Amino acid sequence: MTKQEYMNLLDELEIPISESTPKDDDMEKDIRIHLWEYNWEDNMASGQDYNTIVTYQTSIIASKPRHPKLLELKKKLNDKGYYPSIQHEYIAENRRIHSFFSIDILENIGDEENE
């Protein structure tokens, strides 16, 4: 999946999305998605249109477990052939559920003419 395809899929959820780690003032919202890259791996396969596999963490901060939008995101990913291992933790001080997973995205890093 390309970055644009992934962002389009997330946009379909119609909830706030931020390409950053969660900030304290975001914690009181009903649900919010944060994503950030944490690994780059050169894509060495010949004939590939993208030179890098970028691993993103996607974090969903929600007001309750199994939030309908989290379930919708899981279904959308499954429908596209992605089956991430989704982990969960309870954030006691904010009474929020943090669900998170990693996903590999195809991108061109350092190749500005193709971006």
HELIX and SHEET records of a PDB file:
HELIX    1   1 LYS A    3  ASP A   11  1                                   9    
HELIX    2   2 ASP A   24  ASP A   26  5                                   3    
HELIX    3   3 PRO A   68  ASP A   79  1                                  12    
HELIX    4   4 GLU A  112  ASN A  114  5                                   3    
SHEET    1   A 5 ILE A  17  SER A  18  0                                        
SHEET    2   A 5 ILE A  31  ASP A  42  1                                        
SHEET    3   A 5 THR A  52  ALA A  62 -1                                        
SHEET    4   A 5 ARG A  96  GLU A 107 -1                                        
SHEET    5   A 5 GLN A  87  ILE A  91 -1                                        
END                                                                             
